[in-house]
Every structure is written in C-alpha cells, then in structure tokens.
Amino acid sequence: MFLDHHCGANIDANLFAPKKIKLRIVSYPAILIACVHSSKIHYMKNRSLRSTVFMCIIAMLVWFALIAQFYLQMQHEHASKGELVIRYFTYYTILTNLLIAICLTILLLMPISKWASFFNRQQTLAASTVYILVVGLVYNLVLRSIWAPTGTQKLVDELLHLIGPILFFLFWLFFVGKHQLRWKHLLPWLIYPFVYCIIVLLRGPSSHFYPYPFMDIDKLGMQRVLVNCLAVTGLFAAIGLAIIGIGKRMART
C-alpha cells in the first residue's frame, strides 16, 4: 500500500527523439521527466480511488474538529490567551488528532515527499492507529460519563473521540499494508505516550492544569497518578499488540 516505484531504464528513446541527430540532446531530460511522471502515476495506481476518498473525508472531518475546538477553547475567560493556546496543545486528544490530520494531508497532497515516505511506512500508520484508538477508548470508557457537552462542543467531541478514531481504524484495516509489522515495533510506539505523560506531570504542579482528571496530581497525589499512567500505558501496549497481531494475521491471508 502507498509504495512508490522508480522508473525503469527500458524507456524507448524514439518516443522522445523522432530523428537520431536529436536523440543526444533531448533523450536524457525526457527520460528524467518520464521517470518523475511515472513515479507519480505508479503511486496513484497503488492507492485506489476509494482509499483516496476515504482519506479525504477523514482529513476534512478531523481538521474541522481541530479548528472548531481551538475556537471554542479560545472563548474561555479563566486563563490568558497564551495559556489557553498552551492548554489546547496539552490535550493528548488534540495532539493525536493533529498527527492523524497531518499524516493524511501529506499523503494526499505531497505523496512523493520525504515526509510522505515517513508517514507512508506501515509501522507509522499502525502506530498512529494505536494512538487514535486510545483516544476513543479512554474517552468513551472513562471520560464520557463525567461531562455532557452540548451544541457545537458535542459535535466536535464526537468527531475527535469517536468518529475520527473509528474511521482511521477502518482506513488502516482495509487500505494499509501490514506485512512489515513486527512485534518489536511495540516498544518504540510507547515513546510518544511516555514523553507526553512526563511533560504533563512536570508542567502540572506549576500551572495547576491537568488535561485529564486521572492525571491530576493536586487532587489524587503523585502515587495514584503514576498508577493511572501505568494503567494507560498497559492499554497502549494491549492495543499495540492487538494491532500487530491483526496485521500479521491479515498479511498471511
């Protein structure tokens, strides 16, 4: 899936030079142009129209939700604008949905760039699936019951915590290659949530802001919060193992 092929060397030079005397002048630039053009064509052939449309839908929904949430966040008056911006990017939900939106946008608009090469890796897409699934599971199993948003906020919440995670999981399930996934990939995938927890716990005592109640050191104490973070890490590991297992099974079939 999303593999980029290089142009072969068996291009008929006569296509670019009707006369032999002009072959030396135009054949090399023409072959170079043909190689670049061919790589784009091969890329698009490997990505079906259905997957492209699906990616566009997910990207547009997630970008809309992120922008709408930023606007809603900035309407709060209990902190300065600068602090509100920092708090916006403190939420794991925001960071992970932003990762998904950037990933899909680059794959759609810059398919032969270096960044696309990174986001196009099976390990990267699988890890992103793990991260966004944690967003959905933690919110719907733990956080949904403790607050009841209304209006635009409710729509945005559903897009970020339910619709987005489900759609991206389906994208990975049906449109992404899986034969390169290995069990050893799990450990590097845990670096992102580990670093996130460290940053939140270091900033929390001075800002007295914790994006999630199970990370609130002021109310729960450090020991309880560390236990909660360990439990969330276990959830990451479990989902990661499940994704790798599903991928390996699907690759065999």
N, C-alpha and C positions, 0 to 999 in steps of 0.2 A: 504493500500500500504506500502511496506517495513516494515511490522510488524514482530517482532521476537517472536517466540513461544518457550516456555520451554518444555522440555521433560517430559512426564507424568511418573507416577510411576508404570505403568502397563506393564513393560518390562518383558518378560518371562525369568527368570533366567536360565532355561535349555539351552537357546541359548549359554550361556557363560560357563556352567558347565555340561559336559556330565555325571560326576559322582557326587553323593551327597557329598562325602567327600571333594571335591574340591570347592564346592559352596561357603563356607565361605571365602575362600582365594581369589577367583577371581571375585566374583559377584559384589562387591562394586566398584572396579576400572573399571570393564567392564561397569557397569551401568553409571558411571560418563563419561566414554568415549562416550558411546552411546548417552547420553544427549547432550554433546557438538556437536557431529556429527549431531544429529537430529536437533539441533537449526540451524546449517548451512544449512541443507537440506531444512528445512521449509522456511528459509529466501529466498533461491534461488527460491523455488517454488512460493513464493508470488511476486517475480519480474520476469516478463516474459522475454523471450529471446529478444523480440522486444524492450522492455524498456531498457534492458541492452545494446544492440547495440546502441540505440539512445543516451544513456548516454555516452557511449564510444566516439561516434562521436563528441558530443558537447564538452566533456572534451578535446579531442585531438585538435580540432579546436581552442578552447579558449587558451589552453596552448601554442600552436604555435603562436597565435597572441600576447600573452603577452610577450613571449620571443623575438619575432621579433620586437615588439615595444620597448622593453628595448634596444635591439641592435641599433635600429635607434636613440633612444633618446641619447645614449652614443656617437653618432657620431657628435653631436652638439659641437661647439667650443666656444659658447658665455658664458659658465659657467664652473666651475671646475667639475671634475668627481663626487665628493661628492655631490655638489649641484644638478647635473643632476640626481643622484640617488634619492635625496630627492624630486625633482620635479616630477620624474616618479611616485612616490607613493603619490603625491599630487592630482593627477587626480582622480576624482570620477569614471570615466570610468575604470581605471586600478584597483582600489580597489574593485569595484563591480564585474568585470570580474574575478578577483582573487578569490573573495568569491565564485563565481559560480564554478570555476575550482577546488578549494579545496573541496567544498561540494560534487561534483560528484566523484572526485577521492577517497575521503574517503568512500563514499557509495559503490564504486566499489571494492576497494582494502581492506578495513577494515570494512566490513559490521556489525560486532558484537562488535565493539569498542565503548567506551564512546562517542567519537566524532561523530561516525555514529549515535548513539542514538539521539544526539542533531540535527544533520543535517537531520535526518530522520523524525523529527516532522513535522506535516502538517503546523504548524504556521511558522516554519523556512523556509520551501520550498516556502510557499506562500509569505512571506516577501521578500525572495530572488527574486522571480518573479516580485514583485513590483519594487524592486531596479533596476533590469536589464531592465525592461520596461521603466523606467525613463531615463536610459542611451540612449535607442533607440529613444524615443520621443523627448527629448531635443536636441539631435544631429541632427536628421533629420528634425525637425521643426524650430530650431533656428540656429544651428551652421553650418549645411551643406553648406549653401549659402555663408558663409564668407571665406571659403578657399577651394582650389581644389587640394588635394594631388594626386600624380601620382606614378606609379610603385608599388613597394612593400608597400609603405606607404598607398596607396589607398586600396590595398588588406587587409592590417591589419586593416585599418579604417572600412572597410565593415564588417569584421569578428567581431570586437569589438562592433560596433554600430548598426549593422543591422542583420546580420546572427545569431550571438550569442543570442541576445535578442529574436528573433523570435523562434529559436529552443528551448530555455529554456522555453519560454511561452508554446509552444506546448507540451513539456515534462510535464510541470505542468498540462496542460489541460487534457491530455489523460492518464497519468500514475500515478498521485499522488492522494492519497485520500484527501477528502475535508470535511468530515462530522464533523470534530472537529473545524472548523473555526468559530469564533465568532466576532461580531462587536467590542468587547472590545479589540481585538488584534491590532486594528489600531494604538492606541496611542503609545504602545511600539515600533511599527515598525518605528515611526518617530524619534526615538532617534538617530539612525545612521546618517541620513542626517542632523539632527540638530547639532550633535557633529562635523560632517565634516565641515559644514559652519563656526562654531565657530573657528575651528583650522585654516582654510584658511584665515579668516578675521583677526585673531590675528597675523599670520605669514606674511601676505601680506605687511603691512606697512614697515616692516624691510627688507624683501627680495625683495620687489617691483616685486614679481612674483605672478600672479593670474592665475590659470589654465583655467579659463573661462572668456571671456570678460564681461559678465554680473555681475561678482564679482570683477571687477577692481575698487578699491576704489580710486586709483590715478587719474583715468580718469572720473569716474562717481560720486564720492563722496559717503560718508557713507550712507546718506539718500536714495539715489537711489539704492544702492546695497542692503540695507536692504529690500526695497520694492521688488526687484528682488528675493531675497532669500525667502521672504514671498510668492511670486507667485509660486516659485518652490515647496515650502512646500505644497501649495494648490494642486499642481499637484500630489505630493506624496499621499496626503490624498485622492484625487479623484480616483487615480488608486488603492489605497489600498481598498477603499470602493467597487470599481468595482470588484476587485479580490475576496473579501469576498462575495459579492453578487452573483457572478458567482459560487463560490464554494458552497454556501448554496443551490442555485438552483439546481446545478448538484447533490448534495448529496441527495436531496429529490427525484430525479428521478432515 
